[in-house]
Amino acid sequence: MTRIEWTDCVWNPVTGCSKVSSGCSRCYAERIFPLPYPGRNFTDVRCHPERLREPLRWRRPRRVFVNSMSDLFHPSVPDGFLDQVFAVMARCPRHTFQVLTKRADRMRAYLSPQTDERISRGGPVRRDDHLSLPNVWLGVSVENQDCADERIPVLLATPAAVRFVSVEPLLGPVDLTGVVKLGMERGWGNATTFNALRTLRQYGSPGHPGGVLRDGLDWVIVGGESGPKARRCEAAWIRSVVNGCRERGVPVFVKQLGGLPVEDGQRILLQDPKVGDPSEWPGGLGIREYPEPDHG
């Protein structure tokens, strides 16, 4: 199990990571890394083949956050190991796997026309299994407008049953609507982009309906930075993201206000030390929605 509010459990077939942008500077995973991995540097990225079969043993359906202690698409993770991870996800249609990355370019490059064949060679998956993976949600993490402008259009060009964005830690105002509109103008997010995984539009996996490709984003998570020395997060920034999602019918999940939440220039005082109690938040922010279909 996990304390991450938007998922049920974590699965870490890869551990360790390295920084790519300002949102990484106070990484929670790096902060807690010495507890499970004493004496090891966080930048020591390792694959754990012995953990690959863990989801196969979980009988109860659940939402699974893949790699809370790493980035699945880190350059140190070989394609061959990615194949094995995706093969396991293909064999677990009862679970919903949530993959979040800051390395959108590699994610898109990996999901190429050769993906089905690679996955079939990479792990315990039969050729008659549908490799469209409607139970795998792909997302990017962004912390400011520059990162949103860079990563979200690439996400829109990536085949996925559900595409989501985690706007956390939110370090400044972010307008998601402009990024999505830009992607549409360039032809990203259009169903014709996704012929590489053509089965996504036709089939499901056992227990799942057929996948449906939609333009744009399917889900947005938003939250401030938590932990020691958290950078400020304006409630207005979160509210803007929420309102934008509301206007376009996109489910939104407000995870937390952060360790230094501010409203109208004044710090918001909260009782919950984890700043994650929606009942304490200013009006309109206590929203926790999930996309459809939800197989978790």
N, C-alpha and C positions, 0 to 999 in steps of 0.2 A: 504494500500500500504506500501512499505518498501524501504529503501535505499540500501538493500542488492542486489548487482548487478545481481546475478545469479537466482533470483526468482522474482515473481510478488507481492506476499503478504505473510504475516505471519499469522499463526493460533496458538494460545497459550492456549490449553486446560490444560496445566500444566505450573506453574511458580515456580521459585526458583530452586537452584541447589547446588552442592558442588563440590569441586575440586578433581580431580583424577590424574592429571599429570602436568608437567611443562607448557603445553600450556594453562592451566587454571589460571595461576598465575596473569595474567592481563586481566581477562575476560571482554569483552565489555558489556555483559549482566549484570554482577555484577556492573559495573561502572554506567550504566544508570538505574539500578533497582530502586533507590530511587525516580525517577521521577514519574513513574506510580504507585509505591507502597510505598508511604512515611511511615516511621516508622516501616517498616517490614524488617527483616533480609533476605538476599539473600538465606541463608541456610534453610529458612522456605519453604519447598517444599509443594505446594498445588495443588490439582486437582480442576478444574473448570467445573463441570457438566453443568452449565448454558451456557458455550461456545461451547458445543459439536455440536449443530445444526447450527452453523454459516456457514460452507461451504455449507450446504443444501440450504441456501438462496442466494448464489452467483450464478447468472445465467450465467455470462460470463465465459468461460473456462479460467483457470489461473494456473500457477505454485504456489504451496502453500508450504512454508517452515514450517514444523511442529515443534513448540516449539523453537522459537528463544530465548526465555527467560528461557529455561530449557533443560533437556535431557529426552526424552520420556521414556527411559529405566532406569531412575533413580530408585534405589531400593525402594524409598518411594512411587512409583507409583504402586498401586495394579494391578494384572493381570486383575481383573474385569474392571478396568477403561481403561486399554489398549484395552480390548475387545470392549468397547464402541467406542474408538477412531478409531479402525480398521473397525468397523461396519459402522461408518459414511463415512470413506474413500471408503468403498465398495459401498455405496449408491451414491457416487459422481463421476461417471466415466468420467465426462466432465473435471474434474480437475486432475492435476498431483501433487501428494503429495510427497515432498522431506523430508525424515526422516534422520537425521544425529545424530550419537551418539558416545560417547567415551566408551560406555559400550557394546561392541560387544558381549561379552559372554551372557549377559542377552537377547539381541536381538535374538541371535541364539536359546537360550533355549526357548524363548517365541514362536517362530515359529516352533512348534512341530507338530506331527501328530494330536494333539487334537485342533489345532488352528481353523480349520473351525467350529467345533462344538461350541467352546467357543465364537467365534465371533457371531455366529448365536443367541446365548443367550444374547450377551452383549449390543445390541442396536437395532436401527430401521432398521433391515435388514430382508428381506424375505428369506425363505429357498431356493427359486428358483433363488435367486441372485447368480452369480458365485463369490466365495470368493477367486479367484486366485489373485485378485488385481494387474492387469497389469499396473494400474495407480499409483502404490506406488513404489517409488525409495528408496532403503535403502543404507545408506552410513555410513562410519566411519570417524572420524576426527583424524588426526595424525599430530604431530609437529616435529618429529625427527625419526631417523631410528629405534630406540628401539620400539617406539609406532607403527610404520608401521609393524615391524616384529611381534608384538603382536596382533594387531587388524585386519589387512587386511586378513590373512589366515582364521580368524573366519568369516569375511564377506563373503569370498569365499565359506564357508560352509553353508551359510544362503540362503534360497530360496528367490529370488527377481527377478522381471522383469528387473530391472536396478540396478546395483551395482556401487556405486561411492565412491570416496575418496576425502575428503577435506584436502589438505595439507596446513593447515593454523591454527595458525601462523607458518610459516616455520622457524624453529630455527636452522637448520643445513642441510647439504646435505642429501637427501633421495633418495635411489634407489628403485623404485617401482618394477622394472622388476624382481629383485631377489626374492622379497617377493611373487609375483604371481607365479613364477616358482616353488618355494618351495611348495606353496599350490597345484599346479598341481601334483607334485611328490607324495604328500600325498593323492591324490585322491579328494582334495577339489576343488570345482568349476565344477566337472563333473556332467552332468545332472542326473545321477543315484542317486546322493546325495539327490535329491529334491522330492522324492516320497511323502513326507509329504504333499506337496501342488501339487498333481499330476494334478489338473485341470489347472495349469499354462501353461502346454504344449499343452493343448487341446482347451481351451476356452478363450474368452475375456470377458469383461464386455460390456454392451450396449455402442456403440460408439467406442469401441476399437477392434483392431484385436487380434487374438490369441497370447498369450504370447510366447516368444521364449527364451529359456534358453541358455545363452552363457557362455563359459569359460572365466575367467578373469574379468577385470574391463571394465565398459562401459563408464565411465566418470571420469575425474579428475579435481578438482578445486585446484588452488594453489595461495598462496599470503603471503606476509609478515605481520608482526604485526603492527597494527595501534594504535592510541591513545597515551595518555601521557606515557612517559618513554618506548616507543616501543623499543624492542630489534632489533639489526641489522639483516638485511636480505641481503645476497649476491645475486646479479643478476644472478651469475653463478649457484646458487642452483636452482633458478626458471627455468633458461634456460635448465638445465639438466633434470628436470621433463618434460618440454615442448618437448625437443628432444626425450626423451624416449617414450612419448605418440605419437609423430609424426611417429616414426619408426614402431610403432605397430598399427597405425590407430585408436588410442583411442582419442576421442574428449577431448580437454583440454580448461579450462576457467581460464585465469589469472585474478584474481580479483583485486589485487593491489600489489605494490612493498613494502608496509609497510612504517611506519613512519621514519625508518632509513635505507633506501636502500643504498647499497654499490656496486661499480663496480671497480675492480682492486685496491682495497684499498682506494678508494676515495668515499666520500659521493655523491650520485646522488641528485642534487638540482632540485626540482620540484615546479611548481607554484601552482598546485592544492593542497589546504590544506588537502583534503581527500585522496591524493596520488592515486586517482583512474582514472586518465585521460590517457588512453592508448597512445594517441598521444605524450605524453611526455617521454614515456619509451624507453629504448635502443632497438635497432633493434631486431626483432624476438620475442618480448615478448607481443606485442599487439594482443593477440589471445583470442577470446571468442566464444567457440563452445559449442554446446549442443549434447547430445546423441540422437539416434533414437531408438524407436519412441518417438517423442516429442508431447505430447498431451496438452501442456500448451498453 
